[in-house]
Amino acid sequence: SVQPDMYPGNCWAFKGSQGYLVVRLSMKIYPTAFTLEHIPKTLSPTGNITSAPKNFSVYGLDDEYQEEGKLLGEYVYDQDGEPLQMFPVMV
């Protein structure tokens, strides 16, 4: 979880339609898949999840200051699918 508060509607929101997140790890890893979770429509206060991510890309970086990383995959979160979705590394 990006934030400890897990109540519906209390999320880490991007301003506008695009954003990015850098996760710094304590050691180098070679990921095989990523998971992304969003609240389901049934728990949303508005009854929809239009704020859920749709198209997203994942890059591997050697450090947080690297301008271009290695593309690990481009994905689409299915808003009608399960709340927790897994995406395999494409490279």
SULBEL-V752909 format. One record per run of one state. SS is the DSSP state (~ for helix, > for strand, _ for the rest). FROM is the first residue (numbers start at 1). LEN is the number of residues. Records with the same first field share a line. If there is no record, write none. Layout:
BEGIN
SS: FROM-LEN ; FROM-LEN
END
This chain:
BEGIN
_: 1-32 ; 38-3 ; 44-11 ; 61-9 ; 77-7 ; 89-3
>: 33-5 ; 55-6 ; 70-7 ; 84-5
~: 41-3
END
